[in-house]
C-alpha cells in the first residue's frame, strides 16, 4: 500500500497532512514515511532465509535515521565508499552484515572495512584484488572476498543505470573470472567467500535477473570443478518501482524462484535492494513561485530544482507531480521548472494541473536518489529531510544555511 494518500483532496503522509509539514518545515523538503521503509524492507527480509542477507543499498538514501530504522529490522548494508561505511556504523548497523561494492576502493577505505570486520568486499577488478591483498597482509588479516562478475546481460534500462554489459565499467568479465578466482586463491590475504553480479537498476521484468543468475551458476560449477567453493551468491539489486503505471515484480515470488534454483548449490543468498525500498517511501515538496506563459507554453516555476532532484534531467525520468490540496488557479499543461540557471532544470513536462502562485506541490517517488544526488549548484542550500511516523513527524536533517555552504572556504590574504 502507499503511505502517501489523498483524503478529501488533501495529501497525507501516513496520518499527517503534507500542508502541515510544509508550514512547519518550509519547501523544498523531502518527506519520508517510516512505515513505508519498514514495509518495503520486510518484503525482502520475510522472503529470505535466516542465513541470507538483505543488504540495503546505502547510495539510494543514506540519512542515518533511515539507516537506523533498517538496522533495527536486522538489515545488512551495501556500501560503495568509506563515508557510507561510517554512516552505517553511526546508525548502529552491524559491520558483519556489510558488503563493500564500488570500482575504486582506496587503501584507507579497505583498512577501515577490515578493522571493523565487514561481511565481504565485492572486488571489481584484478588490480583491486592485488591491492586488497597487500592491505590485508600488512594488517596480518585475510579479507573476505566476493568477485563481482559482469555477465554481459542487457537489463533493458536507461544506459546510465545499466551495469551488466561488457561496455560498462563494473565487474570482471565472466569469461575471465575463473583465472581471477585462481589468483585470489593463491593470495595469502584473500579469503574467497562468494560471487556477485549486478546488472542494472529499475528492472520491471525479472527475466534478465534469471538470465544473469544462470550464467553465474555455470561459473560456480566451473569453480567447483577447480576446487574453489563459495558460501554465497549475491544477485545485487535493481528491482524496479512504480513511478507511473509500471507493473513491478512481486519481490517474494522472485526471491522464492531464486532460492529454489540455487538450493542444489548449498549457497546463501545476498541481495542489495535500494530503490525498491526507498523510492516510494518519500516525496519532495515544493512551492509555485511564479506562473509564466511563453506563447502556447505554460511554465510553473517552483522553488525545487534539478539540484534537489536530478533524475528527470539526468535520466529523463518521469516522476508524478500533484497538488497537495485543491487549488483555485488556472488549469493548463505546465512544465514544472526550477530556479537553476540551466535549460535542463525541469522536474516534469506537460503536466495537466490547476495552479496559482503559492500552491504547494509534491513530487512522488522521491525517497531514492533524491537527497543523495543533491548538490549545491547555484549556491542553493540542500533541502530539509522529515520523517513521518504515524501522526508524528521529526526533522532528521536540518535545511542547510548559506553559512554552511561556505564552511571551509576562505579569502586570500
N, C-alpha and C positions, 0 to 999 in steps of 0.2 A: 504494500500500500504506500501511497505518497504521504509524506508528513507535512506537505505544503498544500493546503486546500482552501478553496473559496467557500465562505459561508455568507449568504446574503450579499454577494458581490464584493466581499471584503476578504483579502488574502490573510490566512493564518499560517504561522509556523508552529506546529503542534497546537498548543492552546493559547498562543499569544498572537494578537493582531500585528501584522507587519507594520501597519501605520504607527502603532505604539513604539515599535523598535526604531523606526525612522525618527520619531520625535525624540526618543531617548538618546540615540547614538549618532544621528545625522546620516548623511549619504555622501559618497557611496560607502556601503558596508556589506560585508559578507555575513549572511545569517545561516547558521547551521542547526540541524536537528540531531540531538544526541540519540534519540530513538532510531532515526534512520541509519546512523553509523552502526549502531549495535545490531539492528536487524540485518543490514547488508553483510556485515562481517559474519554473523552467526549462520547465514545461508551457506557459507563455506565450512565453518567450524563443525556444524551439525552433520555435514555430509562426509567428513573426513575421519579417519581412524585415530586412535589415541597416540600413535607413533608418527602420524603425519603432521605436516606443518603448514599452516596458512600464514604466509608472511606478507603483511600489508606493505604495499609499495609506498614508502615514505614520500617519494617525489610528488605523489598526487596531491597531498595536503599534509604539511609537516608541523602544524601547530601542536605544541606539546600537550595541550589539553585534549586534543583529539587522539594523539598517540597514547596518552594516559588512559582514556576511555577504552581503547582497544587492548592495551596491555592488561587491564583488569579482567578482560574476557579471555586472556591467555594467548593473545596474538603473538606471532612472530613478526619480524620486520625485514623487508628487503630494502637495503640501503645502497646508495651509489657514491657516497662521499664520507669523509671523516666527520664533517659537520652534521650529516644526518645521523651518524652513529652517536654523536654527543647528544643530539636531541632525544634519541631513543632512550639513552641512559638517564637523561634528565627527567624523562617522562615515566621512569620506572619500568621500562621494558627489560626483558630478560636477554642478556647478550648471547646466551646459549641458543636462542631462537632467532638469531640474526644471520641473514645471508648477505654477503657483500658483493654486489654486482658493479659494473662500470668498467670502461675500457682503459682508464688512465689512473689507476690507483698509485698514489705516491708512497714512497717507503715509509714516511711518517704515519700515513693512514694505515698501512699494513701493520706497523708496530703497535699502534693503538688497538687495532682489532685483535691482534694476538694477545696483548696484555689483558684485555677484558674477557677473552675466551668466546669468540663468536662461533656459530654453528659451522659455517664454512665460507670460503671465498669462491665466488663464481669467476674463475680465471678465464680471460677472454683472448689471450694470445700466448704464444710460446715465449715471447720476451717477458711478459708479465710473470709467467711461471718461474723463469730463472731468477727474476728479481725477488719474488716472494720466497723462493728457496734460500737465497742469500740472507734476507732479513730474518727468516726463521732460524737458520743455522746460527747466526750471530746472537740470537736470543736463546740458543740451546732449546729450541722448540721444533715441533712439526706442525705445519699449517694444514688444516683440513681443507681439501680442495675438491671442487666440482668443476669440470671443464664445461664452459658454455660452448656448445656446438651450434653451427649455423646449418640448418637442414635444407636451405635453399628452397623454402616453401613460400609461395606468394600468398600473403594474407588478404589480398584484395582490399586494402585500405589506402588511405591517403599516403603518398610516398614518404612524407615526413615522419609517419608513425609506423611504417613498415620496417621491421628489423631483422627478418629472417632470410633475406635474399643474399646471394653471393656478392652483390654490389654494395650491401650495407656494411657499416664499419664494425658491427658487433660480431663477437664469437669467432670460433675456429672452424674452418671448413670441415664438414663432417667426414669428407674423404681423407682429411689429414689427421683426424682425431686419434686414430689408433697409435700413430707414431708419437704424438704428443703425450698420450697416456703412458706409453712405454718409457718415454723420457721422464715423466713425472714419477713413475715407479722407481726409477733409478736414483732420484734425488733424495738426499738424507733429510731435508727439511720439509718434505711434502708427504702428506697422508691423503691418499685418494679416497673420497667418500661418496662421490656422486657424479651425475651428468645433468646438465642444464640446457634448456633451449627456450627461447622466447622469440616468437615470430612477428609480433606487432601488437597494435592496440586497436580497440574499438571493433573487434570482430563480432558480427552478429550471426555467424554461421560457424558451428564447431568443426566442420569438415577439415579446414586447414590445420586445426589443433591435432586432430586424429591422424592426419597425414604426417605431420611432423613427428608425432609420438611413434608411429610405426617405423619411421626412418631411424629414430633414436634407439628403439628396441632392437633393431638389426645391429646397430653399433654395440649395444650391450651384450648381445650374443657373441659378437666378434671379440669383444674384450674378455668375455668368459673363456673363450677358446684359447686366449693368451694368458690365462690365469690371473686376470685382473677383474676383481669382483667389487661391485658397488653396493652401497647401502640405500641410496635414494635416487629417484628420478625427479627432476624439477622441470615442470612444464610451463613455468613463467606465469604471466598474467595475460591481460588483453581482452577479456570478455567484455563485449560491448554493452552500452546502456542506451536507454531510450531518451533521445533528445527531442524527437518529433513524433514519429509513429513507427519506429523500428520495432520489429518482433525480436526480442532478445532471448538468448538461450536460457533454459532452466538450469541453474547452477548445480542443483542437487543431482539432476539426471546426467549432466555432463560428467560430474565427478564420479558417479556410480559407473558410468561407461568406462572411464579411465581405470578405476580401481579393478574392475573385472578383467580388463585387458592386461594389467601389469601383475595380477595375482600370481601367475606361474613364475614370475621373476623374483618373488620374495623381496620386493623393494618398497620402502616407504615413499609416500608422495609428498612433494613440496609444491606449493602454488604461490604466486606473487601477485595477488589482486590489488589494484589501486583504484582506478577509475570506477570500477563496478561497486566499490564500497563508498567512495567519496562523492562522485559527481552529483547524484540526485539526493544527497544529504545537505545540499547548500544552494542558496540563491545569492545574487548580487543586487542590492537595491541602488536606485539612482533617482535623481530629481530632474524633471524637464526644466531647463533654464530658459530656452527660447524655442519658438516655432518659427520656421523660415521657409519661404517658398521661392524657388528659382524656376520661373516658367511653370511647367507642369510638375516639377519635382518638389515634394514636401520633405522638409527635414525637421526632426525633433532633436535639438541639441541638448544633451544631458550632461550631468556632472561626473559620470563614469566614462572611462575611455579605454583605449587599447592597452594602456599601461596597467589597468586593473584586470582586464580580461582580453588576452591577446589571441585566443583561439579563433575567433571569426576572421581576424586579419591574417593570421599565420597559416591556418588550415582551411580557410573558407568554411568554417564550421557554422552550422545553423543551430541557434540556441533560442528557445522560446522566450518572448518578452510580453509581459502583460501588465496592465494597470493593477495596482494593489487595492484600489477601490474605485467605484464608479466615478466617471468624470463628466462634467458639463461642457467639455471642449468640443472641438471640431473633429469630425471623422474623416480620415483620409488614409492613403497608403504612404506611410512615413519610412524614411531612412532614419534609423536611430544612430546618431553620430556623437562623438565626444569632443572635448576641447583640445586634444593633442594636435599639433601642427603637422599632420600627415593626412594625405588623401585617403590612406588605408585605415584611418581611425574610424571604424564603424563597429557596432555591436549587432546590428540587424538591418536588413534592407527589405523594402516593400512590405512593411507590416501594417495591416489594417487595424488602426487603433483610434480611439477617441481621446484627444489630448488637449490640454491647455497648459500654459506655463505654471509651474508649481506642482503639477501632478507627480506622484511617485510611481516608479515602475520597478518590476522585478524581472531580472534575467535568470532563468531557471537553469538547472543542471550545472551550477557554478561551483560546486564543492570540490571538484578536482581540477587541477591545473589552472586555477584562478589566482589565488594569492601566491602560490609557489612560483608562478611565472611572472608575477607582477614586477614592475620596475618603477624607478623614479624619473622616467623620461619627462622632459619639460619641467623638471623640479616639482613634480607632483608627489605629495606625501601619499604613502600607501594607506589603503583603507583599513578601517577597524574590522575586527572579527568578533562575532557574537554567537554564543552557544545557547540554544533554547532547550530546556529540559522540562517538559510538561507545561506548567503555567509559569515557570521561572525563566529568566534569561541572565546570562553572565557575559561580561566583557572579557574575552580571552586574549585579545591583543588590542592595545590602545592604538588609535589613529596616530600615524606619525605626525610630527610637527616640522615646521620649517627649520627649527634649530637642529632637530635630529638629522635632517638631510645634510646639514653642513658639518656634522660632527666628524672630527678628524681632519678637516681641511684647515689650511692656514694661509695667511697672506705672506708674501715675501718681505724680507726686511728692507 
